[in-house]
Amino acid sequence: MPAAGSDGTAGWEPDREFWRHRPVAVTGGTGFLGSHLVFVLVGLGAEVVVLTRDRVPLTDINAGWSGAVSLVEGEVEDQMVCERLLGEYGVSTVFHLAAQTQVSVANRNPVSTFEANIRGTWSLLEAARRSPVVTAIVAASSDKAYGSQSALPYHEDMPLLAVHPYDVSKACGDLLASAYASTWGLPVATTRCGNFFGPGDTNWDRLVPGTIRSVLEGRRPEIRSDGKPTRDYLYVVDAVMAYLCLAEAVTANPALTGEAFNFSTEEPVTVLRLTELIQRAAETALDPVILATATNEIADQSLSAGKARRMLGWQPSHSLEEALVRTVGWYRDHLSR
């Protein structure tokens, strides 16, 4: 259902009746995107079960649903845990978000990244294949699965040319979803997004929260790259709507099984430009420190969201600038407390 964003753009809203009392499983539900997704699902009246490996501190986001969901403790790499997650709770819709998400961690610990992102994906998909009641799975891939391409923006029909450990792990998960869809007709579709940002992200190693915290505390922001890489940044609220939109669409239209969709504002910016926009929102003007120490990074990435607009009716409700203003406001309040 279309809805007007506060910046005047037409967004998308979920079908409340579709989600009301629907049994939903979210792997990685205590992560940044997962916490926001679970928060919205609970608000829609879904019966949510979250797979969690670690006990994490409550935040403003997950505190709103911590007592309203079922929790299964275990690792997504454990297929028996995944089968219990789906079977005992009669899950019909699955959001597979559990992953090791940091490029720097993948460079240091590639095996743990491969275990979580590749084994974790086939374990969840195999459990879903064995379930008689699962009707839709939305699996999180990444724009990094595309690797370096000769032309931008990325389109979904481009080959996956990942090279570096994190990128390869996401490309493998993407291909596993395609294999399960093509071979067994598993109703799975994948999302390929850029970098998420928004309220509630306290991983200070990420560019947006780290930069915001630095400038609000009066410190010069540090940039690990040379500041020139171009990236897509997607507001977490719009990302949640993208995941819900795709789940509804796969349930209604089996022809979408095996499809991948890019979700993007289609406003790629350099790291330095993003730092400038953050400082504009924060009303600061501190010269960034260019460390230029980042390795195994793709130089430029950007996504076309034309397929999602055309086939799903999705588009973001927030511009990059508006979303950054909202995000800085949240961190200003959060850090002051």
Contacts in CASP RR format, 6 or more apart in sequence:
PFRMAT RR
TARGET T0000
AUTHOR 0000-0000-0000
METHOD contacts of the structure
MODEL  1
MPAAGSDGTAGWEPDREFWRHRPVAVTGGTGFLGSHLVFVLVGLGAEVVV
LTRDRVPLTDINAGWSGAVSLVEGEVEDQMVCERLLGEYGVSTVFHLAAQ
TQVSVANRNPVSTFEANIRGTWSLLEAARRSPVVTAIVAASSDKAYGSQS
ALPYHEDMPLLAVHPYDVSKACGDLLASAYASTWGLPVATTRCGNFFGPG
DTNWDRLVPGTIRSVLEGRRPEIRSDGKPTRDYLYVVDAVMAYLCLAEAV
TANPALTGEAFNFSTEEPVTVLRLTELIQRAAETALDPVILATATNEIAD
QSLSAGKARRMLGWQPSHSLEEALVRTVGWYRDHLSR
1 12 0 8 1.000
1 13 0 8 1.000
1 14 0 8 1.000
1 15 0 8 1.000
2 10 0 8 1.000
2 11 0 8 1.000
2 12 0 8 1.000
2 13 0 8 1.000
3 10 0 8 1.000
3 11 0 8 1.000
3 12 0 8 1.000
3 13 0 8 1.000
3 317 0 8 1.000
4 10 0 8 1.000
4 11 0 8 1.000
4 317 0 8 1.000
5 11 0 8 1.000
5 317 0 8 1.000
5 318 0 8 1.000
6 317 0 8 1.000
6 318 0 8 1.000
6 322 0 8 1.000
7 317 0 8 1.000
7 318 0 8 1.000
7 319 0 8 1.000
7 322 0 8 1.000
9 315 0 8 1.000
9 316 0 8 1.000
9 317 0 8 1.000
9 318 0 8 1.000
9 319 0 8 1.000
10 315 0 8 1.000
10 317 0 8 1.000
11 241 0 8 1.000
11 314 0 8 1.000
11 315 0 8 1.000
11 316 0 8 1.000
11 317 0 8 1.000
12 241 0 8 1.000
12 245 0 8 1.000
12 312 0 8 1.000
12 313 0 8 1.000
12 314 0 8 1.000
12 315 0 8 1.000
12 317 0 8 1.000
13 241 0 8 1.000
14 40 0 8 1.000
14 44 0 8 1.000
14 241 0 8 1.000
14 244 0 8 1.000
14 245 0 8 1.000
14 248 0 8 1.000
15 248 0 8 1.000
16 44 0 8 1.000
16 45 0 8 1.000
18 248 0 8 1.000
18 251 0 8 1.000
19 41 0 8 1.000
19 44 0 8 1.000
19 45 0 8 1.000
19 46 0 8 1.000
19 244 0 8 1.000
20 44 0 8 1.000
20 45 0 8 1.000
20 46 0 8 1.000
21 45 0 8 1.000
21 46 0 8 1.000
21 47 0 8 1.000
22 45 0 8 1.000
22 46 0 8 1.000
22 47 0 8 1.000
22 92 0 8 1.000
22 93 0 8 1.000
23 46 0 8 1.000
23 47 0 8 1.000
23 49 0 8 1.000
23 89 0 8 1.000
23 90 0 8 1.000
23 91 0 8 1.000
23 92 0 8 1.000
23 93 0 8 1.000
24 41 0 8 1.000
24 46 0 8 1.000
24 47 0 8 1.000
24 48 0 8 1.000
24 49 0 8 1.000
24 91 0 8 1.000
24 92 0 8 1.000
24 93 0 8 1.000
24 94 0 8 1.000
24 95 0 8 1.000
25 48 0 8 1.000
25 49 0 8 1.000
25 50 0 8 1.000
25 51 0 8 1.000
25 85 0 8 1.000
25 86 0 8 1.000
25 89 0 8 1.000
25 91 0 8 1.000
25 93 0 8 1.000
25 94 0 8 1.000
25 95 0 8 1.000
26 34 0 8 1.000
26 37 0 8 1.000
26 38 0 8 1.000
26 41 0 8 1.000
26 48 0 8 1.000
26 49 0 8 1.000
26 50 0 8 1.000
26 51 0 8 1.000
26 94 0 8 1.000
26 95 0 8 1.000
26 97 0 8 1.000
27 50 0 8 1.000
27 51 0 8 1.000
27 76 0 8 1.000
27 82 0 8 1.000
27 85 0 8 1.000
27 94 0 8 1.000
27 95 0 8 1.000
27 96 0 8 1.000
27 97 0 8 1.000
27 98 0 8 1.000
27 124 0 8 1.000
28 34 0 8 1.000
28 50 0 8 1.000
28 51 0 8 1.000
28 52 0 8 1.000
28 76 0 8 1.000
28 97 0 8 1.000
28 98 0 8 1.000
28 99 0 8 1.000
29 35 0 8 1.000
29 37 0 8 1.000
29 38 0 8 1.000
29 50 0 8 1.000
29 51 0 8 1.000
29 52 0 8 1.000
29 97 0 8 1.000
29 98 0 8 1.000
30 50 0 8 1.000
30 52 0 8 1.000
30 54 0 8 1.000
30 56 0 8 1.000
30 62 0 8 1.000
31 56 0 8 1.000
31 97 0 8 1.000
32 196 0 8 1.000
32 200 0 8 1.000
32 201 0 8 1.000
32 203 0 8 1.000
32 236 0 8 1.000
33 97 0 8 1.000
33 140 0 8 1.000
33 196 0 8 1.000
33 236 0 8 1.000
33 239 0 8 1.000
33 240 0 8 1.000
33 243 0 8 1.000
34 95 0 8 1.000
34 97 0 8 1.000
35 59 0 8 1.000
35 61 0 8 1.000
35 62 0 8 1.000
35 65 0 8 1.000
35 200 0 8 1.000
36 61 0 8 1.000
36 236 0 8 1.000
36 237 0 8 1.000
36 239 0 8 1.000
36 240 0 8 1.000
37 95 0 8 1.000
37 97 0 8 1.000
37 240 0 8 1.000
37 243 0 8 1.000
37 244 0 8 1.000
38 48 0 8 1.000
38 50 0 8 1.000
38 62 0 8 1.000
38 65 0 8 1.000
38 69 0 8 1.000
39 61 0 8 1.000
39 62 0 8 1.000
39 64 0 8 1.000
39 65 0 8 1.000
40 240 0 8 1.000
40 244 0 8 1.000
41 48 0 8 1.000
41 244 0 8 1.000
42 48 0 8 1.000
42 64 0 8 1.000
42 65 0 8 1.000
42 68 0 8 1.000
42 69 0 8 1.000
46 93 0 8 1.000
47 89 0 8 1.000
48 65 0 8 1.000
48 68 0 8 1.000
48 69 0 8 1.000
48 70 0 8 1.000
49 69 0 8 1.000
49 70 0 8 1.000
49 71 0 8 1.000
49 72 0 8 1.000
49 85 0 8 1.000
49 89 0 8 1.000
49 91 0 8 1.000
50 69 0 8 1.000
50 70 0 8 1.000
50 71 0 8 1.000
50 72 0 8 1.000
51 72 0 8 1.000
51 74 0 8 1.000
51 76 0 8 1.000
51 81 0 8 1.000
51 82 0 8 1.000
51 85 0 8 1.000
51 98 0 8 1.000
52 71 0 8 1.000
52 72 0 8 1.000
52 73 0 8 1.000
52 74 0 8 1.000
53 73 0 8 1.000
53 74 0 8 1.000
53 75 0 8 1.000
53 76 0 8 1.000
53 98 0 8 1.000
56 62 0 8 1.000
58 66 0 8 1.000
59 200 0 8 1.000
59 202 0 8 1.000
60 199 0 8 1.000
60 200 0 8 1.000
60 330 0 8 1.000
60 334 0 8 1.000
61 199 0 8 1.000
61 200 0 8 1.000
70 89 0 8 1.000
72 81 0 8 1.000
72 84 0 8 1.000
72 85 0 8 1.000
72 89 0 8 1.000
74 81 0 8 1.000
75 81 0 8 1.000
75 120 0 8 1.000
76 82 0 8 1.000
76 96 0 8 1.000
76 98 0 8 1.000
76 116 0 8 1.000
76 120 0 8 1.000
76 123 0 8 1.000
76 124 0 8 1.000
77 115 0 8 1.000
77 116 0 8 1.000
77 119 0 8 1.000
77 120 0 8 1.000
77 123 0 8 1.000
78 123 0 8 1.000
79 123 0 8 1.000
79 126 0 8 1.000
79 127 0 8 1.000
82 123 0 8 1.000
82 124 0 8 1.000
82 126 0 8 1.000
82 127 0 8 1.000
82 128 0 8 1.000
83 127 0 8 1.000
83 130 0 8 1.000
83 131 0 8 1.000
85 91 0 8 1.000
85 127 0 8 1.000
86 94 0 8 1.000
86 127 0 8 1.000
86 128 0 8 1.000
86 131 0 8 1.000
86 134 0 8 1.000
87 131 0 8 1.000
87 133 0 8 1.000
90 131 0 8 1.000
90 133 0 8 1.000
91 131 0 8 1.000
91 133 0 8 1.000
91 134 0 8 1.000
92 133 0 8 1.000
92 134 0 8 1.000
92 135 0 8 1.000
92 136 0 8 1.000
93 134 0 8 1.000
93 135 0 8 1.000
93 136 0 8 1.000
93 137 0 8 1.000
93 138 0 8 1.000
93 247 0 8 1.000
93 251 0 8 1.000
94 124 0 8 1.000
94 128 0 8 1.000
94 134 0 8 1.000
94 136 0 8 1.000
94 137 0 8 1.000
94 138 0 8 1.000
95 137 0 8 1.000
95 138 0 8 1.000
95 140 0 8 1.000
95 243 0 8 1.000
95 247 0 8 1.000
96 121 0 8 1.000
96 124 0 8 1.000
96 125 0 8 1.000
96 137 0 8 1.000
96 138 0 8 1.000
96 139 0 8 1.000
96 140 0 8 1.000
97 140 0 8 1.000
98 116 0 8 1.000
98 120 0 8 1.000
98 124 0 8 1.000
99 116 0 8 1.000
99 117 0 8 1.000
99 140 0 8 1.000
99 169 0 8 1.000
99 170 0 8 1.000
100 106 0 8 1.000
100 109 0 8 1.000
100 112 0 8 1.000
100 113 0 8 1.000
100 116 0 8 1.000
100 117 0 8 1.000
100 166 0 8 1.000
100 169 0 8 1.000
102 166 0 8 1.000
102 203 0 8 1.000
102 205 0 8 1.000
103 144 0 8 1.000
103 164 0 8 1.000
103 166 0 8 1.000
103 296 0 8 1.000
103 297 0 8 1.000
104 205 0 8 1.000
105 112 0 8 1.000
105 113 0 8 1.000
106 113 0 8 1.000
106 164 0 8 1.000
106 165 0 8 1.000
106 166 0 8 1.000
106 169 0 8 1.000
107 164 0 8 1.000
107 165 0 8 1.000
107 166 0 8 1.000
107 295 0 8 1.000
107 296 0 8 1.000
110 165 0 8 1.000
113 165 0 8 1.000
113 166 0 8 1.000
113 169 0 8 1.000
114 165 0 8 1.000
114 169 0 8 1.000
114 172 0 8 1.000
116 169 0 8 1.000
117 166 0 8 1.000
117 169 0 8 1.000
117 170 0 8 1.000
117 172 0 8 1.000
117 173 0 8 1.000
118 169 0 8 1.000
118 172 0 8 1.000
118 173 0 8 1.000
118 176 0 8 1.000
121 139 0 8 1.000
121 172 0 8 1.000
121 173 0 8 1.000
121 176 0 8 1.000
121 177 0 8 1.000
122 173 0 8 1.000
122 176 0 8 1.000
124 137 0 8 1.000
124 139 0 8 1.000
125 137 0 8 1.000
125 139 0 8 1.000
125 176 0 8 1.000
125 177 0 8 1.000
125 180 0 8 1.000
125 186 0 8 1.000
125 188 0 8 1.000
126 180 0 8 1.000
128 134 0 8 1.000
128 137 0 8 1.000
128 180 0 8 1.000
128 186 0 8 1.000
128 188 0 8 1.000
129 180 0 8 1.000
129 184 0 8 1.000
129 186 0 8 1.000
134 187 0 8 1.000
135 187 0 8 1.000
135 250 0 8 1.000
135 251 0 8 1.000
136 187 0 8 1.000
136 188 0 8 1.000
136 189 0 8 1.000
136 247 0 8 1.000
136 250 0 8 1.000
136 251 0 8 1.000
137 177 0 8 1.000
137 186 0 8 1.000
137 187 0 8 1.000
137 188 0 8 1.000
137 189 0 8 1.000
137 250 0 8 1.000
138 188 0 8 1.000
138 189 0 8 1.000
138 190 0 8 1.000
138 191 0 8 1.000
138 243 0 8 1.000
138 246 0 8 1.000
138 247 0 8 1.000
138 250 0 8 1.000
139 173 0 8 1.000
139 174 0 8 1.000
139 177 0 8 1.000
139 188 0 8 1.000
139 189 0 8 1.000
139 190 0 8 1.000
139 191 0 8 1.000
140 190 0 8 1.000
140 191 0 8 1.000
140 193 0 8 1.000
141 170 0 8 1.000
141 171 0 8 1.000
141 173 0 8 1.000
141 174 0 8 1.000
141 177 0 8 1.000
141 190 0 8 1.000
141 191 0 8 1.000
141 192 0 8 1.000
141 260 0 8 1.000
142 167 0 8 1.000
142 170 0 8 1.000
142 192 0 8 1.000
142 193 0 8 1.000
142 194 0 8 1.000
143 154 0 8 1.000
143 192 0 8 1.000
143 193 0 8 1.000
143 194 0 8 1.000
143 232 0 8 1.000
143 262 0 8 1.000
143 301 0 8 1.000
143 303 0 8 1.000
144 162 0 8 1.000
144 166 0 8 1.000
144 167 0 8 1.000
144 170 0 8 1.000
144 171 0 8 1.000
144 298 0 8 1.000
144 301 0 8 1.000
145 160 0 8 1.000
145 162 0 8 1.000
145 167 0 8 1.000
145 170 0 8 1.000
145 171 0 8 1.000
145 174 0 8 1.000
145 192 0 8 1.000
146 154 0 8 1.000
146 158 0 8 1.000
146 160 0 8 1.000
146 161 0 8 1.000
146 162 0 8 1.000
146 192 0 8 1.000
146 301 0 8 1.000
147 160 0 8 1.000
147 161 0 8 1.000
147 162 0 8 1.000
147 163 0 8 1.000
147 167 0 8 1.000
147 171 0 8 1.000
147 298 0 8 1.000
147 301 0 8 1.000
148 161 0 8 1.000
148 163 0 8 1.000
148 298 0 8 1.000
148 299 0 8 1.000
149 158 0 8 1.000
149 161 0 8 1.000
152 268 0 8 1.000
152 300 0 8 1.000
152 301 0 8 1.000
152 302 0 8 1.000
153 264 0 8 1.000
153 266 0 8 1.000
153 268 0 8 1.000
153 302 0 8 1.000
153 303 0 8 1.000
153 304 0 8 1.000
154 192 0 8 1.000
154 262 0 8 1.000
154 301 0 8 1.000
154 302 0 8 1.000
154 303 0 8 1.000
154 304 0 8 1.000
155 262 0 8 1.000
155 304 0 8 1.000
155 307 0 8 1.000
156 192 0 8 1.000
156 259 0 8 1.000
156 260 0 8 1.000
156 261 0 8 1.000
156 262 0 8 1.000
156 307 0 8 1.000
160 171 0 8 1.000
160 174 0 8 1.000
160 175 0 8 1.000
162 168 0 8 1.000
162 170 0 8 1.000
162 171 0 8 1.000
164 296 0 8 1.000
164 297 0 8 1.000
164 298 0 8 1.000
165 296 0 8 1.000
166 296 0 8 1.000
167 298 0 8 1.000
174 190 0 8 1.000
174 192 0 8 1.000
174 260 0 8 1.000
177 188 0 8 1.000
177 189 0 8 1.000
177 190 0 8 1.000
177 258 0 8 1.000
178 190 0 8 1.000
178 258 0 8 1.000
178 260 0 8 1.000
180 186 0 8 1.000
180 188 0 8 1.000
181 187 0 8 1.000
181 188 0 8 1.000
181 189 0 8 1.000
181 257 0 8 1.000
181 258 0 8 1.000
182 258 0 8 1.000
185 257 0 8 1.000
186 257 0 8 1.000
187 250 0 8 1.000
187 251 0 8 1.000
187 254 0 8 1.000
187 257 0 8 1.000
188 250 0 8 1.000
188 257 0 8 1.000
188 258 0 8 1.000
189 246 0 8 1.000
189 249 0 8 1.000
189 250 0 8 1.000
189 256 0 8 1.000
189 257 0 8 1.000
189 258 0 8 1.000
189 259 0 8 1.000
189 260 0 8 1.000
189 261 0 8 1.000
190 258 0 8 1.000
190 259 0 8 1.000
190 260 0 8 1.000
190 261 0 8 1.000
191 242 0 8 1.000
191 243 0 8 1.000
191 246 0 8 1.000
191 260 0 8 1.000
191 261 0 8 1.000
191 263 0 8 1.000
192 260 0 8 1.000
192 261 0 8 1.000
192 262 0 8 1.000
192 263 0 8 1.000
192 303 0 8 1.000
193 232 0 8 1.000
193 234 0 8 1.000
193 239 0 8 1.000
193 242 0 8 1.000
193 262 0 8 1.000
193 263 0 8 1.000
193 264 0 8 1.000
193 303 0 8 1.000
194 231 0 8 1.000
194 232 0 8 1.000
194 233 0 8 1.000
194 234 0 8 1.000
194 264 0 8 1.000
194 301 0 8 1.000
194 303 0 8 1.000
195 206 0 8 1.000
195 207 0 8 1.000
195 208 0 8 1.000
195 231 0 8 1.000
195 232 0 8 1.000
195 233 0 8 1.000
195 234 0 8 1.000
196 233 0 8 1.000
196 234 0 8 1.000
196 235 0 8 1.000
196 236 0 8 1.000
196 239 0 8 1.000
197 206 0 8 1.000
197 208 0 8 1.000
197 209 0 8 1.000
197 233 0 8 1.000
197 234 0 8 1.000
197 235 0 8 1.000
197 236 0 8 1.000
197 323 0 8 1.000
197 324 0 8 1.000
197 327 0 8 1.000
198 208 0 8 1.000
198 235 0 8 1.000
198 236 0 8 1.000
198 237 0 8 1.000
198 323 0 8 1.000
198 326 0 8 1.000
198 327 0 8 1.000
198 330 0 8 1.000
199 236 0 8 1.000
199 326 0 8 1.000
199 327 0 8 1.000
199 330 0 8 1.000
199 331 0 8 1.000
199 334 0 8 1.000
200 330 0 8 1.000
200 334 0 8 1.000
201 208 0 8 1.000
201 209 0 8 1.000
201 236 0 8 1.000
202 209 0 8 1.000
203 209 0 8 1.000
204 210 0 8 1.000
204 213 0 8 1.000
207 223 0 8 1.000
207 271 0 8 1.000
207 274 0 8 1.000
207 275 0 8 1.000
208 233 0 8 1.000
208 274 0 8 1.000
208 278 0 8 1.000
208 324 0 8 1.000
208 327 0 8 1.000
209 331 0 8 1.000
210 221 0 8 1.000
211 221 0 8 1.000
211 274 0 8 1.000
211 275 0 8 1.000
211 278 0 8 1.000
212 278 0 8 1.000
212 282 0 8 1.000
212 327 0 8 1.000
212 328 0 8 1.000
212 331 0 8 1.000
213 331 0 8 1.000
213 335 0 8 1.000
214 220 0 8 1.000
214 221 0 8 1.000
214 222 0 8 1.000
214 286 0 8 1.000
215 221 0 8 1.000
215 278 0 8 1.000
215 279 0 8 1.000
215 282 0 8 1.000
215 284 0 8 1.000
215 286 0 8 1.000
216 282 0 8 1.000
216 284 0 8 1.000
216 328 0 8 1.000
216 331 0 8 1.000
216 332 0 8 1.000
216 335 0 8 1.000
217 335 0 8 1.000
218 284 0 8 1.000
218 286 0 8 1.000
219 286 0 8 1.000
220 286 0 8 1.000
220 287 0 8 1.000
220 288 0 8 1.000
220 289 0 8 1.000
221 275 0 8 1.000
221 278 0 8 1.000
221 279 0 8 1.000
221 286 0 8 1.000
221 288 0 8 1.000
221 289 0 8 1.000
222 288 0 8 1.000
222 289 0 8 1.000
222 291 0 8 1.000
223 271 0 8 1.000
223 272 0 8 1.000
223 275 0 8 1.000
223 288 0 8 1.000
223 289 0 8 1.000
223 290 0 8 1.000
223 291 0 8 1.000
224 291 0 8 1.000
224 292 0 8 1.000
224 293 0 8 1.000
224 294 0 8 1.000
225 271 0 8 1.000
225 291 0 8 1.000
225 292 0 8 1.000
225 294 0 8 1.000
225 297 0 8 1.000
226 290 0 8 1.000
226 292 0 8 1.000
227 270 0 8 1.000
227 271 0 8 1.000
227 272 0 8 1.000
227 275 0 8 1.000
227 290 0 8 1.000
227 292 0 8 1.000
228 270 0 8 1.000
228 271 0 8 1.000
228 272 0 8 1.000
228 299 0 8 1.000
229 270 0 8 1.000
229 271 0 8 1.000
229 297 0 8 1.000
229 298 0 8 1.000
229 299 0 8 1.000
229 300 0 8 1.000
229 301 0 8 1.000
230 268 0 8 1.000
230 269 0 8 1.000
230 270 0 8 1.000
230 299 0 8 1.000
230 300 0 8 1.000
230 301 0 8 1.000
230 302 0 8 1.000
231 268 0 8 1.000
231 269 0 8 1.000
231 270 0 8 1.000
231 271 0 8 1.000
231 274 0 8 1.000
231 301 0 8 1.000
231 302 0 8 1.000
232 264 0 8 1.000
232 265 0 8 1.000
232 266 0 8 1.000
232 267 0 8 1.000
232 268 0 8 1.000
232 301 0 8 1.000
232 302 0 8 1.000
232 303 0 8 1.000
233 265 0 8 1.000
233 267 0 8 1.000
233 269 0 8 1.000
233 274 0 8 1.000
233 320 0 8 1.000
234 242 0 8 1.000
234 263 0 8 1.000
234 264 0 8 1.000
234 265 0 8 1.000
234 316 0 8 1.000
235 265 0 8 1.000
235 316 0 8 1.000
235 318 0 8 1.000
235 320 0 8 1.000
235 323 0 8 1.000
235 326 0 8 1.000
235 327 0 8 1.000
237 317 0 8 1.000
237 318 0 8 1.000
237 323 0 8 1.000
238 263 0 8 1.000
238 265 0 8 1.000
238 316 0 8 1.000
238 317 0 8 1.000
238 318 0 8 1.000
238 323 0 8 1.000
239 263 0 8 1.000
241 314 0 8 1.000
241 317 0 8 1.000
242 261 0 8 1.000
242 263 0 8 1.000
242 308 0 8 1.000
242 314 0 8 1.000
245 308 0 8 1.000
245 312 0 8 1.000
245 313 0 8 1.000
245 314 0 8 1.000
246 256 0 8 1.000
246 261 0 8 1.000
246 312 0 8 1.000
246 314 0 8 1.000
249 256 0 8 1.000
249 311 0 8 1.000
249 312 0 8 1.000
250 256 0 8 1.000
250 257 0 8 1.000
256 311 0 8 1.000
259 311 0 8 1.000
261 307 0 8 1.000
261 308 0 8 1.000
261 311 0 8 1.000
261 312 0 8 1.000
262 303 0 8 1.000
262 304 0 8 1.000
262 305 0 8 1.000
262 306 0 8 1.000
262 307 0 8 1.000
262 308 0 8 1.000
263 303 0 8 1.000
263 305 0 8 1.000
263 308 0 8 1.000
263 314 0 8 1.000
263 316 0 8 1.000
264 302 0 8 1.000
264 303 0 8 1.000
264 304 0 8 1.000
264 305 0 8 1.000
264 316 0 8 1.000
265 305 0 8 1.000
265 316 0 8 1.000
265 318 0 8 1.000
265 319 0 8 1.000
265 320 0 8 1.000
266 302 0 8 1.000
266 303 0 8 1.000
266 304 0 8 1.000
266 305 0 8 1.000
267 319 0 8 1.000
267 320 0 8 1.000
268 300 0 8 1.000
268 301 0 8 1.000
268 302 0 8 1.000
268 303 0 8 1.000
269 277 0 8 1.000
269 320 0 8 1.000
272 288 0 8 1.000
275 288 0 8 1.000
277 320 0 8 1.000
277 321 0 8 1.000
277 324 0 8 1.000
278 324 0 8 1.000
278 328 0 8 1.000
279 285 0 8 1.000
279 286 0 8 1.000
280 321 0 8 1.000
281 321 0 8 1.000
281 324 0 8 1.000
281 325 0 8 1.000
281 327 0 8 1.000
281 328 0 8 1.000
281 329 0 8 1.000
282 328 0 8 1.000
282 332 0 8 1.000
305 314 0 8 1.000
305 315 0 8 1.000
308 314 0 8 1.000
308 315 0 8 1.000
309 315 0 8 1.000
318 326 0 8 1.000
END
